[in-house]
Amino acid sequence: MTRNPGLLTAILAAAVLGTGGCAASEPEAPAVCESFATVQNTVTQIRNTNVSENGLVAVRPYVAELLSQLNQLVLDAKAQFQPQADQLRVSVDQLSASVESASADPGAATLATVRTAVASVRTSAQALRDAIGGTC
């Protein structure tokens, strides 16, 4: 019995390409869905950050990351979800400003402003998720 590496390669290629073909026949989700999932993940990370234990330094990288992700989301959302995307951007801008204020003057009032801003980001993200829901 002789081995035929060409036949084995052809069988493996057919198996791999056949599997890929099935996945390709499924409709691809719009870019706005992927962008929103990325934003939602970062919002969850912000919400789960323990500022009392880790300080405001723990929130800063997420806020910067979220601003970048929002830019992409707004581009992907285009006109269809623009009002909700804009509201989320405003909420994140407010969060960024409140984190900066609380970093400069870490008192009860400024930390309360950060908590309020986090809640606003969550509410805005939920409104955008509700709007995108039928698309994704």
Summary of the structure (lengths in Angstrom):
residues: 136
radius of gyration: 22.3
end to end distance: 53.4
largest distance: 82.0
contacts: 373
relative contact order: 0.13
helix: 82%
strand: 0%
